[in-house]
């Protein structure tokens, strides 16, 4: 069982930066692939970024590549999403997710691959 709690959301101007954090409970955090998804009003929840259990491998949606960076600190049971050059279209509720794995370099991009989800944190990009 993994419980996830996101933090760090808020209101930021276009071009600004924000760092989201996701704290996980449990002693096996390093056995989970971690991901970030987002959902804007009236839209489907979409993949943003993922990181393997070891942190070696990462993958990003084309819409955020070069602007967002996912990282993790397994000693702190925390995954981060550093967001830069934010655009109004980045406005959404951002969710952290965890998916179990036996492989240290695997990552997941599909919602069904994640068994645990946080409650989300709102990010609003507006002037």
N, C-alpha and C positions, 0 to 999 in steps of 0.2 A: 504494500500500500504506500502510495506517495501522495503527499499533499503539497500543492504549489500555491505560492502567494506572490503576486506581482506587485511592483511598486515603481514609482518614478514617472508616471504619466502626468500630463498637465497641458497647459496652453503655451504655445511657443509661436514666434513669428516665422514666416517663411524665410528659409535660409538658416534658421537656427538649429540648435542641437539639443538632444535629450538622451538620457541613458535610462533604459528600463532594467530593472532587476527582477529576478524570480528566485525566491528562496524555497528550497525543497526540504521536506521532512524525510526522515528515514536514513538508514546507514548504508544504503546501496546506491547512492546517487551516481556513483561512477559506473554503474551498470546500465545507465539509461541514456538513450539518445534524447537530446533536448531540442525543442523547436519553438519558434514564434510564429503565430498566425495573427491575422487581423480581420476585423469585420466592420465594414462601414454600413450605415443605415440603408436598408433595402438591398443589400448585396450579400452574396455568399461569403462565408469565412474562407479566407485565402491564405496560402502558405507565404511566409516571409523569409524565414531563414532556419537553418538547422545545423547542429553540431554533433559530432560523434561522441561516444561515451568517453573516449580518451582526450577529446579536444583536437585531435590531429586533422580531422576532416570537417569542412564546412561547405555549405551550399546555400545559394541565395536565389530568390526570385529575381527575374530580369529587372523588374520595376525598382528594386532597391540596391542592386549590385553597384558597388563603388561608393555608395552613400551609407549603408548600414554595415555594422560589424557585430557578429555574434561571438561570444567568448564564454568560457566557464571556468569556475574555480572549484574543483572537486573537494578541496579541503574545507571550503565554506558552504558546500552544497548549494551553490548559486550559479545561475546562468544570467548573462547580460546581453542587452541589445543596445549598442551605441548607434544612435541615429544622427546623421549630419545632413546638411543641405536639405532640410525638410521642406516639403511642398504641401500645399493645401490638400492634394489628393492622398497624402499620407494620413489624413485624419481618419481615425477609426478606433475601435476598441481592440486592444492588443492582448492576446492570450498566450500564455506559456503552456507548453505541453511536454509530457515525458512518455517515452516508449521504451520498453525493455529490450535488451539485446544481449547476445552472447559475444558479439564481435566489437572490438574496440574502435574500428574505423568506419563502421556502417553509419549512414545517416538516413533519415526518413523525410519524404516530402509530402506524403499523403495523410489526410486527417485520420483515416482508419488505422494507421500504423501507430497512433498514439493512444495509450490507454488512460492517461491521466491529464486533466486540464485544470488550470487555475481559473479564478473568477474574472480575470481581465482587469485592464487599466486603460482609462481613456486618454488618448492623445489627440489634441486639437491643434492644427496648424492654421493660424489665421492672423491677419494684421488688424 
